[in-house]
């Protein structure tokens, strides 16, 4: 859950997303049986999906395909989002270059 909260802090809406919100599980017992906390995402391209983190990495499931069994795992949130959203990638690269310019 801390990782999900950190993402909300690092990537504010509407800069990186139209909407990004944390959906918390009600309790630890629900987390054990599979109902865990996740991020509800609406990209700048208006794609909707939920983002989860597991021992295998970060993954997304389109909201209209919540029962989908196929998952591709990514080592970082950023690598997942760069695949899901070209506009996220553009904004991320721009912000990264700004940070580098501030250092020099």
N, CA, C and O atoms as a DFTB+ gen file, in Angstrom:
416 C
 N C O
     1  1       0.824      -1.189       0.000
     2  2       0.000       0.000       0.000
     3  2       0.872       1.260       0.000
     4  3       0.509       2.272      -0.599
     5  1       2.024       1.191       0.675
     6  2       2.915       2.345       0.694
     7  2       3.394       2.687      -0.711
     8  3       3.507       3.860      -1.066
     9  1       3.676       1.656      -1.512
    10  2       4.120       1.893      -2.886
    11  2       3.050       2.623      -3.688
    12  3       3.361       3.528      -4.463
    13  1       1.807       2.237      -3.508
    14  2       0.708       2.877      -4.237
    15  2       0.556       4.332      -3.814
    16  3       0.351       5.205      -4.657
    17  1       0.654       4.598      -2.521
    18  2       0.547       5.970      -2.025
    19  2       1.702       6.818      -2.548
    20  3       1.509       7.982      -2.898
    21  1       2.891       6.246      -2.604
    22  2       4.054       6.965      -3.119
    23  2       3.853       7.367      -4.581
    24  3       4.245       8.463      -4.983
    25  1       3.252       6.495      -5.366
    26  2       2.967       6.817      -6.769
    27  2       2.028       8.012      -6.858
    28  3       2.236       8.903      -7.682
    29  1       1.000       8.039      -6.021
    30  2       0.083       9.187      -6.016
    31  2       0.823      10.477      -5.699
    32  3       0.529      11.523      -6.279
    33  1       1.776      10.409      -4.786
    34  2       2.545      11.595      -4.408
    35  2       3.483      12.046      -5.524
    36  3       3.666      13.246      -5.732
    37  1       4.072      11.103      -6.234
    38  2       5.061      11.427      -7.270
    39  2       4.454      11.839      -8.608
    40  3       5.060      12.607      -9.355
    41  1       3.267      11.335      -8.910
    42  2       2.671      11.552     -10.231
    43  2       1.276      12.162     -10.107
    44  3       0.272      11.455     -10.192
    45  1       1.223      13.475      -9.908
    46  2      -0.082      14.117      -9.694
    47  2      -0.927      14.195     -10.967
    48  3      -0.412      14.249     -12.083
    49  1      -2.218      14.198     -10.756
    50  2      -3.163      14.500     -11.836
    51  2      -3.320      16.011     -11.828
    52  3      -3.236      16.588     -10.744
    53  1      -3.532      16.674     -12.892
    54  2      -3.681      16.215     -14.273
    55  2      -2.385      16.260     -15.072
    56  3      -2.427      16.195     -16.301
    57  1      -1.244      16.370     -14.415
    58  2       0.017      16.456     -15.151
    59  2       0.322      15.148     -15.882
    60  3       0.611      15.157     -17.079
    61  1       0.259      14.035     -15.170
    62  2       0.598      12.732     -15.745
    63  2      -0.631      11.917     -16.139
    64  3      -0.547      11.037     -16.995
    65  1      -1.759      12.207     -15.522
    66  2      -3.003      11.455     -15.723
    67  2      -4.184      12.403     -15.718
    68  3      -4.107      13.497     -15.157
    69  1      -5.268      11.992     -16.336
    70  2      -6.525      12.712     -16.135
    71  2      -7.026      12.445     -14.727
    72  3      -7.551      13.332     -14.055
    73  1      -6.850      11.194     -14.294
    74  2      -7.261      10.824     -12.944
    75  2      -6.447       9.621     -12.487
    76  3      -6.218       8.674     -13.240
    77  1      -6.018       9.687     -11.229
    78  2      -5.336       8.558     -10.601
    79  2      -5.744       8.559      -9.138
    80  3      -5.505       9.530      -8.421
    81  1      -6.356       7.476      -8.698
    82  2      -6.834       7.420      -7.316
    83  2      -6.529       6.062      -6.702
    84  3      -6.474       5.043      -7.391
    85  1      -6.334       6.076      -5.402
    86  2      -6.042       4.863      -4.646
    87  2      -7.341       4.272      -4.133
    88  3      -8.117       4.949      -3.458
    89  1      -7.575       3.015      -4.451
    90  2      -8.732       2.278      -3.949
    91  2      -8.188       1.300      -2.909
    92  3      -7.435       0.382      -3.235
    93  1      -8.574       1.509      -1.673
    94  2      -8.043       0.705      -0.565
    95  2      -8.920      -0.505      -0.296
    96  3     -10.147      -0.434      -0.373
    97  1      -8.262      -1.627       0.024
    98  2      -9.017      -2.799       0.469
    99  2      -9.552      -2.502       1.863
   100  3      -8.965      -1.712       2.602
   101  1     -10.661      -3.132       2.220
   102  2     -11.292      -2.853       3.507
   103  2     -10.487      -3.355       4.688
   104  3     -10.465      -2.714       5.739
   105  1      -9.830      -4.481       4.534
   106  2      -9.039      -5.020       5.642
   107  2      -8.050      -6.053       5.131
   108  3      -8.065      -6.418       3.956
   109  1      -7.191      -6.518       6.029
   110  2      -6.149      -7.470       5.641
   111  2      -6.718      -8.802       5.183
   112  3      -6.136      -9.453       4.316
   113  1      -7.842      -9.217       5.747
   114  2      -8.435     -10.497       5.356
   115  2      -8.843     -10.454       3.889
   116  3      -8.622     -11.420       3.159
   117  1      -9.431      -9.356       3.451
   118  2      -9.789      -9.237       2.034
   119  2      -8.542      -9.282       1.165
   120  3      -8.567      -9.860       0.078
   121  1      -7.445      -8.676       1.632
   122  2      -6.208      -8.697       0.853
   123  2      -5.706     -10.117       0.668
   124  3      -5.190     -10.461      -0.395
   125  1      -5.854     -10.940       1.691
   126  2      -5.382     -12.322       1.617
   127  2      -6.168     -13.111       0.581
   128  3      -5.592     -13.942      -0.122
   129  1      -7.468     -12.870       0.470
   130  2      -8.287     -13.635      -0.477
   131  2      -8.329     -13.005      -1.864
   132  3      -9.051     -13.491      -2.734
   133  1      -7.581     -11.950      -2.083
   134  2      -7.461     -11.420      -3.431
   135  2      -8.029     -10.035      -3.658
   136  3      -7.781      -9.453      -4.714
   137  1      -8.765      -9.490      -2.741
   138  2      -9.275      -8.133      -2.897
   139  2      -8.275      -7.176      -2.272
   140  3      -8.340      -6.887      -1.077
   141  1      -7.349      -6.684      -3.088
   142  2      -6.311      -5.835      -2.533
   143  2      -6.407      -4.418      -3.067
   144  3      -7.131      -4.139      -4.023
   145  1      -5.668      -3.542      -2.431
   146  2      -5.652      -2.143      -2.844
   147  2      -5.048      -2.020      -4.243
   148  3      -4.218      -2.831      -4.652
   149  1      -5.485      -0.986      -4.964
   150  2      -4.990      -0.765      -6.321
   151  2      -5.171       0.690      -6.696
   152  3      -5.817       1.450      -5.974
   153  1      -4.603       1.077      -7.822
   154  2      -4.770       2.415      -8.370
   155  2      -5.766       2.353      -9.519
   156  3      -5.660       1.504     -10.404
   157  1      -6.715       3.244      -9.494
   158  2      -7.672       3.382     -10.596
   159  2      -7.143       4.503     -11.481
   160  3      -6.931       5.624     -11.018
   161  1      -6.931       4.194     -12.757
   162  2      -6.232       5.114     -13.648
   163  2      -7.075       5.493     -14.864
   164  3      -7.729       4.652     -15.480
   165  1      -7.039       6.762     -15.185
   166  2      -7.564       7.285     -16.445
   167  2      -6.416       8.066     -17.072
   168  3      -6.030       9.121     -16.569
   169  1      -5.873       7.547     -18.169
   170  2      -4.703       8.169     -18.788
   171  2      -5.085       9.449     -19.526
   172  3      -6.263       9.774     -19.677
   173  1      -4.074      10.153     -19.973
   174  2      -4.304      11.359     -20.766
   175  2      -4.950      11.034     -22.107
   176  3      -5.535      11.909     -22.746
   177  1      -4.846       9.769     -22.537
   178  2      -5.515       9.317     -23.767
   179  2      -6.911       8.773     -23.486
   180  3      -7.584       8.284     -24.394
   181  1      -7.343       8.856     -22.240
   182  2      -8.662       8.372     -21.788
   183  2      -8.772       6.848     -21.733
   184  3      -9.875       6.311     -21.833
   185  1      -7.658       6.148     -21.577
   186  2      -7.686       4.707     -21.328
   187  2      -7.949       4.489     -19.843
   188  3      -7.377       5.173     -18.995
   189  1      -8.828       3.520     -19.533
   190  2      -9.177       3.229     -18.142
   191  2      -8.687       1.839     -17.766
   192  3      -8.952       0.866     -18.471
   193  1      -7.977       1.753     -16.659
   194  2      -7.549       0.457     -16.141
   195  2      -7.165       0.586     -14.678
   196  3      -6.986       1.685     -14.154
   197  1      -7.046      -0.554     -14.040
   198  2      -6.606      -0.612     -12.653
   199  2      -5.172      -1.114     -12.633
   200  3      -4.778      -1.950     -13.445
   201  1      -4.399      -0.587     -11.688
   202  2      -2.988      -0.934     -11.567
   203  2      -2.771      -1.619     -10.224
   204  3      -3.194      -1.132      -9.175
   205  1      -2.101      -2.760     -10.288
   206  2      -1.831      -3.556      -9.091
   207  2      -0.329      -3.777      -8.957
   208  3       0.422      -3.669      -9.926
   209  1       0.088      -4.087      -7.740
   210  2       1.475      -4.486      -7.507
   211  2       1.461      -5.819      -6.779
   212  3       0.675      -6.037      -5.857
   213  1       2.348      -6.704      -7.213
   214  2       2.445      -8.026      -6.594
   215  2       3.920      -8.377      -6.427
   216  3       4.800      -7.579      -6.750
   217  1       4.172      -9.551      -5.933
   218  2       5.555     -10.016      -5.802
   219  2       6.239     -10.117      -7.160
   220  3       7.463     -10.029      -7.249
   221  1       5.454     -10.301      -8.215
   222  2       6.001     -10.427      -9.568
   223  2       6.239      -9.089     -10.246
   224  3       6.929      -9.035     -11.264
   225  1       5.687      -8.010      -9.711
   226  2       5.867      -6.688     -10.288
   227  2       4.552      -5.947     -10.432
   228  3       3.539      -6.325      -9.843
   229  1       4.585      -4.885     -11.223
   230  2       3.420      -4.042     -11.492
   231  2       2.668      -4.600     -12.690
   232  3       3.281      -5.074     -13.646
   233  1       1.334      -4.545     -12.639
   234  2       0.537      -4.967     -13.788
   235  2      -0.761      -4.173     -13.836
   236  3      -1.200      -3.609     -12.834
   237  1      -1.364      -4.140     -15.016
   238  2      -2.623      -3.414     -15.197
   239  2      -3.670      -4.354     -15.771
   240  3      -3.361      -5.314     -16.476
   241  1      -4.914      -4.045     -15.447
   242  2      -6.048      -4.781     -16.003
   243  2      -7.070      -3.746     -16.466
   244  3      -7.545      -2.946     -15.660
   245  1      -7.413      -3.750     -17.755
   246  2      -8.442      -2.823     -18.229
   247  2      -9.728      -3.002     -17.422
   248  3     -10.110      -4.127     -17.098
   249  1     -10.383      -1.908     -17.104
   250  2     -11.575      -1.969     -16.254
   251  2     -12.652      -2.847     -16.871
   252  3     -13.346      -3.562     -16.147
   253  1     -12.808      -2.812     -18.183
   254  2     -13.852      -3.621     -18.814
   255  2     -13.458      -5.096     -18.960
   256  3     -14.269      -5.910     -19.401
   257  1     -12.225      -5.443     -18.594
   258  2     -11.765      -6.833     -18.667
   259  2     -11.221      -7.294     -17.319
   260  3     -10.199      -7.978     -17.260
   261  1     -11.895      -6.924     -16.250
   262  2     -11.383      -7.184     -14.899
   263  2     -11.137      -8.668     -14.632
   264  3     -10.346      -9.001     -13.749
   265  1     -11.781      -9.556     -15.358
   266  2     -11.571     -10.985     -15.133
   267  2     -10.452     -11.557     -16.005
   268  3     -10.215     -12.765     -16.004
   269  1      -9.779     -10.703     -16.734
   270  2      -8.701     -11.143     -17.623
   271  2      -7.641     -11.927     -16.856
   272  3      -7.206     -11.512     -15.781
   273  1      -7.232     -13.056     -17.412
   274  2      -6.217     -13.900     -16.780
   275  2      -4.804     -13.519     -17.240
   276  3      -3.828     -13.752     -16.526
   277  1      -4.704     -12.934     -18.436
   278  2      -3.400     -12.590     -18.979
   279  2      -2.843     -11.362     -18.288
   280  3      -3.511     -10.334     -18.180
   281  1      -1.602     -11.485     -17.819
   282  2      -0.962     -10.348     -17.169
   283  2       0.481     -10.256     -17.629
   284  3       1.187     -11.259     -17.738
   285  1       0.892      -9.053     -17.891
   286  2       2.303      -8.798     -18.163
   287  2       2.819      -7.970     -16.999
   288  3       2.250      -6.931     -16.664
   289  1       3.888      -8.429     -16.389
   290  2       4.442      -7.767     -15.211
   291  2       5.616      -6.880     -15.600
   292  3       6.389      -7.208     -16.500
   293  1       5.735      -5.752     -14.906
   294  2       6.805      -4.797     -15.144
   295  2       7.553      -4.560     -13.839
   296  3       6.946      -4.577     -12.768
   297  1       8.866      -4.340     -13.914
   298  2       9.643      -4.161     -12.686
   299  2       9.361      -2.845     -11.958
   300  3       9.559      -2.746     -10.747
   301  1       8.898      -1.835     -12.701
   302  2       8.610      -0.533     -12.086
   303  2       7.275       0.005     -12.585
   304  3       6.775      -0.404     -13.633
   305  1       6.714       0.922     -11.819
   306  2       5.490       1.605     -12.229
   307  2       5.730       2.362     -13.535
   308  3       4.894       2.340     -14.438
   309  1       6.872       3.025     -13.622
   310  2       7.183       3.821     -14.802
   311  2       7.259       2.965     -16.062
   312  3       6.762       3.368     -17.114
   313  1       7.866       1.804     -15.970
   314  2       7.954       0.945     -17.159
   315  2       6.572       0.465     -17.593
   316  3       6.307       0.343     -18.789
   317  1       5.700       0.193     -16.641
   318  2       4.314      -0.166     -16.968
   319  2       3.619       0.990     -17.676
   320  3       3.018       0.805     -18.734
   321  1       3.701       2.177     -17.093
   322  2       2.977       3.313     -17.656
   323  2       3.528       3.758     -19.006
   324  3       2.773       4.244     -19.849
   325  1       4.813       3.602     -19.220
   326  2       5.375       3.959     -20.523
   327  2       4.838       3.047     -21.622
   328  3       4.754       3.458     -22.779
   329  1       4.476       1.822     -21.275
   330  2       3.846       0.904     -22.231
   331  2       2.373       1.242     -22.433
   332  3       1.855       1.131     -23.545
   333  1       1.708       1.647     -21.381
   334  2       0.263       1.898     -21.428
   335  2      -0.103       3.247     -22.032
   336  3      -1.168       3.392     -22.632
   337  1       0.777       4.238     -21.877
   338  2       0.403       5.602     -22.241
   339  2       1.577       6.348     -22.866
   340  3       2.562       6.647     -22.191
   341  1       1.467       6.643     -24.148
   342  2       2.534       7.403     -24.811
   343  2       2.615       8.825     -24.258
   344  3       3.694       9.418     -24.225
   345  1       1.485       9.372     -23.825
   346  2       1.507      10.725     -23.253
   347  2       2.180      10.737     -21.883
   348  3       2.879      11.693     -21.547
   349  1       1.978       9.689     -21.092
   350  2       2.720       9.579     -19.832
   351  2       4.211       9.572     -20.138
   352  3       4.986      10.271     -19.484
   353  1       4.610       8.791     -21.123
   354  2       6.014       8.711     -21.518
   355  2       6.553      10.080     -21.913
   356  3       7.652      10.455     -21.506
   357  1       5.789      10.828     -22.702
   358  2       6.210      12.167     -23.128
   359  2       6.390      13.100     -21.935
   360  3       7.402      13.795     -21.835
   361  1       5.414      13.117     -21.033
   362  2       5.483      13.990     -19.858
   363  2       6.636      13.562     -18.954
   364  3       7.377      14.407     -18.452
   365  1       6.791      12.256     -18.745
   366  2       7.868      11.748     -17.890
   367  2       9.231      12.173     -18.435
   368  3      10.084      12.644     -17.683
   369  1       9.431      12.006     -19.744
   370  2      10.704      12.406     -20.361
   371  2      10.944      13.899     -20.220
   372  3      12.065      14.320     -19.932
   373  1       9.918      14.699     -20.416
   374  2      10.043      16.153     -20.287
   375  2      10.431      16.536     -18.863
   376  3      11.333      17.349     -18.660
   377  1       9.749      15.951     -17.873
   378  2      10.046      16.256     -16.467
   379  2      11.453      15.800     -16.097
   380  3      12.153      16.479     -15.345
   381  1      11.862      14.659     -16.621
   382  2      13.201      14.147     -16.342
   383  2      14.265      15.100     -16.888
   384  3      15.242      15.401     -16.203
   385  1      14.076      15.572     -18.114
   386  2      15.027      16.522     -18.702
   387  2      15.059      17.828     -17.922
   388  3      16.125      18.421     -17.756
   389  1      13.910      18.284     -17.441
   390  2      13.870      19.492     -16.612
   391  2      14.683      19.301     -15.336
   392  3      15.414      20.200     -14.919
   393  1      14.555      18.137     -14.723
   394  2      15.327      17.853     -13.510
   395  2      16.823      17.835     -13.807
   396  3      17.617      18.358     -13.025
   397  1      17.210      17.241     -14.922
   398  2      18.627      17.218     -15.296
   399  2      19.153      18.625     -15.551
   400  3      20.270      18.953     -15.150
   401  1      18.360      19.454     -16.210
   402  2      18.774      20.834     -16.471
   403  2      18.919      21.628     -15.181
   404  3      19.789      22.492     -15.077
   405  1      18.075      21.342     -14.202
   406  2      18.162      22.032     -12.915
   407  2      19.441      21.672     -12.169
   408  3      19.970      22.480     -11.405
   409  1      19.932      20.465     -12.390
   410  2      21.147      20.011     -11.712
   411  2      22.380      20.690     -12.299
   412  3      23.322      21.004     -11.572
   413  1      22.376      20.918     -13.613
   414  2      23.561      21.481     -14.271
   415  2      23.599      22.979     -14.246
   416  3      24.539      23.582     -14.763
